[in-house]
Amino acid sequence: MKLKELTVVKPAKHITVSKNEVQKTLMYCKTGQVEINCEDNSQLTIAQVVENNARLTTTFNIGKNAKVKHLIVMLNSTNSEAKTEFNLNGEYAEVKTGGAILCTNSGNVKLDLQVKHSAKNTVSLAGFYSALRGDSSLKVNGNTWIGKDASGSNAFFASHSLLLDKKSKAESIPGLEIEANEVKAGHAASTSKIPEEQLFYCQARGIASKEAEKLLTLAFLQRGSIPTEIEVDELIENKW
C-alpha cells in the first residue's frame, strides 16, 4: 500500500473509528496529543509522519476484535519526541506497529512505546528500524504489560539501529511485565554498522561507496514498514 492511497487527515484531540468501520489514514504531526478510539470490529491503518522539533503523544484504545496497523515515520527529525500508547482493551484486539527513523544533523530523537494487554487473546507486534549519522542520537523505550486477565496473548517488540558514523549513538530499552499465564512474549534489540561484505558486494558491481551506503540504509529503514504493509521508500529517499 502506497502513502498516496491513504486519506490525509489533520491531527485532532479525539478521533473515533466506529464499529465495523475501515479507515486508512495519513497524518502529518507536530506537537500535540491525539487519542484514537477503535471500536469493536473496526480496522485502522494509519501512518504518522512526525515533523521537526515535535512533541507528539498518541493514545490508541482498541476494542474487541479491532485491528490496527500503525506506522511512525521520523525522517531528519531534529530534537523530536514521539510517545505512543496502545491499550488492547477487548478480546482479540490486535496492533501491528512499525517505524522508520532517520536521525541526522546532531539531532536528538526519542521514541517511547507503551503496550497494555488487558484482555484475552490480544496481539501486539512492533518493529522499529533507525539509521543515524551526523553526530545524532536516538533513544527507544519499548514497554509491554500483559495483565492478569490477558491469557493467550502474544507480544513482541524489536528495535534495530544502524550507525553511519562514529559519533552517532543509539539506545534501545525493551521491557516486559507479565502477570498472566499461557502467553507468548519477547523482545529484540541491536545496534550495528553496515556490514563490510554488503558494501563490498555493491562496489564490486560498480556502485560507488556513498551510493551503496544510501541504498543499503534505505533498504534497512524500509523494513520498519513491513508490519503495516505501507510503502515509504519514496518518502525516505526524498529525505536522504
C-alpha positions as CSV (number, residue, x, y, z in Angstrom):
1,M,0.0,0.0,0.0
2,K,1.4,3.4,-1.0
3,L,1.1,6.5,1.1
4,K,-1.0,8.2,-1.6
5,E,-3.6,5.6,-1.1
6,L,-4.2,6.8,2.5
7,T,-6.6,9.7,3.3
8,V,-4.8,12.7,4.7
9,V,-6.4,14.0,8.0
10,K,-5.4,16.7,10.4
11,P,-4.4,15.6,13.9
12,A,-7.3,16.0,16.3
13,K,-7.5,15.6,20.1
14,H,-10.1,12.8,19.7
15,I,-10.7,10.5,16.7
16,T,-13.1,7.6,16.6
17,V,-13.1,4.6,14.2
18,S,-16.7,3.4,14.6
19,K,-17.8,-0.2,15.0
20,N,-17.2,-2.2,11.8
21,E,-15.6,0.8,10.1
22,V,-12.5,0.6,8.0
23,Q,-10.1,3.6,7.8
24,K,-6.8,4.2,6.0
25,T,-5.2,7.4,7.3
26,L,-2.1,9.6,6.8
27,M,-1.4,12.2,9.5
28,Y,1.4,14.8,9.5
29,C,2.1,15.5,13.1
30,K,3.5,18.4,15.1
31,T,3.4,19.0,18.8
32,G,0.2,17.8,20.4
33,Q,-1.8,15.0,21.9
34,V,-4.1,12.6,19.9
35,E,-6.5,10.0,21.2
36,I,-7.8,7.4,18.8
37,N,-10.6,5.1,19.8
38,C,-11.1,2.0,17.7
39,E,-14.4,0.4,18.5
40,D,-15.3,-3.3,18.2
41,N,-14.6,-5.0,14.9
42,S,-13.1,-1.8,13.4
43,Q,-10.0,-1.7,11.2
44,L,-7.5,1.2,11.1
45,T,-4.4,1.6,9.0
46,I,-2.5,4.8,10.0
47,A,0.8,6.4,9.1
48,Q,2.1,9.3,11.3
49,V,4.8,11.4,9.8
50,V,6.5,13.4,12.7
51,E,7.9,16.8,11.8
52,N,11.0,18.5,13.2
53,N,11.0,19.7,16.8
54,A,7.7,17.9,17.5
55,R,6.5,16.6,20.9
56,L,3.8,14.1,19.9
57,T,1.7,11.8,22.2
58,T,-0.8,9.4,20.7
59,T,-3.0,7.0,22.6
60,F,-4.9,4.2,21.0
61,N,-7.9,2.5,22.7
62,I,-8.6,-0.8,20.8
63,G,-11.8,-2.7,21.3
64,K,-12.9,-6.3,20.8
65,N,-11.6,-7.8,17.5
66,A,-10.4,-4.4,16.3
67,K,-7.3,-4.4,14.2
68,V,-4.7,-1.5,14.0
69,K,-1.8,-1.2,11.7
70,H,0.3,1.8,12.7
71,L,3.5,3.3,11.1
72,I,5.5,6.1,12.6
73,V,8.0,7.9,10.3
74,M,10.6,10.3,11.6
75,L,12.9,11.5,8.9
76,N,15.6,14.1,9.6
77,S,13.5,14.9,12.7
78,T,15.7,17.2,14.8
79,N,15.0,17.1,18.6
80,S,11.7,15.3,18.2
81,E,9.9,13.0,20.6
82,A,7.0,10.6,19.9
83,K,5.2,8.7,22.6
84,T,2.7,6.1,21.6
85,E,0.4,4.0,23.8
86,F,-1.7,1.1,22.7
87,N,-4.5,-0.1,25.1
88,L,-5.7,-3.5,23.9
89,N,-9.0,-3.5,25.8
90,G,-11.1,-6.1,24.0
91,E,-10.6,-9.8,23.4
92,Y,-8.8,-10.5,20.1
93,A,-7.7,-6.8,19.7
94,E,-4.6,-6.6,17.6
95,V,-1.9,-4.0,16.8
96,K,0.9,-4.2,14.4
97,T,3.2,-1.2,14.6
98,G,6.4,-0.2,12.9
99,G,8.8,2.7,12.5
100,A,11.3,4.1,10.0
101,I,13.6,6.7,11.7
102,L,16.4,8.7,10.1
103,C,18.4,10.9,12.5
104,T,20.8,13.5,11.2
105,N,22.5,16.8,11.9
106,S,23.1,16.4,15.6
107,G,19.5,15.6,16.2
108,N,18.2,14.1,19.4
109,V,15.2,11.9,18.8
110,K,13.2,9.9,21.4
111,L,10.7,7.2,20.8
112,D,8.6,5.8,23.6
113,L,6.2,2.8,23.1
114,Q,3.8,1.5,25.7
115,V,1.6,-1.5,25.0
116,K,-1.0,-2.7,27.5
117,H,-2.8,-6.1,27.1
118,S,-5.9,-6.0,29.3
119,A,-8.0,-8.7,27.6
120,K,-7.6,-12.3,26.5
121,N,-6.0,-13.4,23.2
122,T,-4.7,-9.9,22.3
123,V,-1.8,-9.4,19.9
124,S,0.9,-6.7,19.7
125,L,3.8,-6.9,17.2
126,A,6.3,-4.0,17.0
127,G,9.4,-3.5,14.8
128,F,11.3,-0.2,14.6
129,Y,14.3,0.4,12.3
130,S,16.5,3.5,12.6
131,A,19.7,4.9,10.9
132,L,21.8,7.7,12.5
133,R,24.5,10.0,11.1
134,G,25.9,13.5,11.7
135,D,26.6,13.1,15.5
136,S,22.9,12.3,16.2
137,S,21.4,10.3,19.0
138,L,18.3,8.1,19.4
139,K,16.7,6.5,22.4
140,V,13.9,3.9,22.1
141,N,11.9,2.7,25.0
142,G,9.5,-0.2,24.4
143,N,7.5,-1.5,27.4
144,T,4.9,-4.2,27.2
145,W,2.5,-5.1,30.0
146,I,0.3,-8.2,29.9
147,G,-2.3,-8.1,32.7
148,K,-3.7,-11.0,34.7
149,D,-6.8,-11.2,32.5
150,A,-4.9,-11.3,29.3
151,S,-4.1,-15.0,29.0
152,G,-3.5,-16.3,25.5
153,S,-1.9,-13.0,24.4
154,N,1.1,-12.6,22.1
155,A,3.5,-9.7,22.2
156,F,6.8,-9.0,20.5
157,F,8.9,-5.8,20.4
158,A,12.1,-5.2,18.3
159,S,14.3,-2.2,17.8
160,H,17.3,-2.2,15.4
161,S,19.6,0.7,14.7
162,L,22.2,1.3,12.1
163,L,25.1,3.7,12.9
164,L,26.5,5.5,9.8
165,D,29.4,7.3,11.6
166,K,31.5,7.1,14.7
167,K,29.9,9.8,16.7
168,S,26.2,8.9,16.5
169,K,24.7,6.7,19.1
170,A,21.5,4.7,19.7
171,E,20.0,3.1,22.8
172,S,17.1,0.6,22.8
173,I,15.5,-0.3,26.1
174,P,12.8,-3.1,25.9
175,G,10.8,-4.1,28.9
176,L,8.3,-6.8,29.7
177,E,5.8,-7.1,32.6
178,I,3.7,-10.3,32.6
179,E,1.0,-11.1,35.1
180,A,-0.9,-13.8,33.1
181,N,-0.2,-17.4,32.4
182,E,-0.1,-19.0,28.9
183,V,1.2,-16.1,27.0
184,K,3.9,-15.5,24.3
185,A,6.2,-12.5,24.8
186,G,9.6,-11.5,23.7
187,H,11.8,-8.7,22.5
188,A,15.0,-8.0,20.5
189,A,17.3,-5.0,20.1
190,S,20.5,-4.4,18.1
191,T,22.9,-1.6,17.2
192,S,25.3,-2.2,14.3
193,K,27.1,-0.7,11.3
194,I,26.6,-1.6,7.6
195,P,28.4,-5.0,7.1
196,E,31.6,-4.6,5.1
197,E,30.7,-7.5,2.9
198,Q,27.5,-5.8,1.8
199,L,29.4,-2.7,0.8
200,F,32.0,-4.7,-1.0
201,Y,29.2,-6.6,-2.9
202,C,27.8,-3.3,-4.1
203,Q,31.1,-1.8,-5.0
204,A,32.1,-5.0,-6.9
205,R,29.1,-4.3,-9.2
206,G,30.1,-0.7,-9.9
207,I,28.1,1.1,-7.3
208,A,30.1,3.9,-5.6
209,S,30.6,3.7,-1.8
210,K,28.3,6.6,-1.0
211,E,25.5,5.3,-3.2
212,A,26.0,1.8,-1.8
213,E,25.6,3.2,1.7
214,K,22.5,5.1,0.7
215,L,20.9,2.0,-1.0
216,L,21.6,-0.3,1.9
217,T,20.4,2.2,4.5
218,L,17.1,2.8,2.6
219,A,16.5,-0.9,2.4
220,F,17.2,-1.3,6.1
221,L,14.7,1.5,7.0
222,Q,12.0,0.1,4.8
223,R,11.9,-3.0,6.9
224,G,10.2,-0.8,9.6
225,S,7.1,-0.5,7.4
226,I,6.7,-4.3,6.9
227,P,4.2,-4.9,9.7
228,T,1.9,-2.3,8.3
229,E,2.3,-3.1,4.6
230,I,2.7,0.7,3.9
231,E,5.4,1.6,1.4
232,V,7.6,4.5,2.4
233,D,10.6,4.0,0.2
234,E,10.0,7.2,-1.9
235,L,9.4,9.3,1.2
236,I,12.6,8.1,2.8
237,E,14.7,8.7,-0.3
238,N,13.4,12.2,-0.7
239,K,14.6,13.0,2.9
240,W,18.1,11.5,2.3
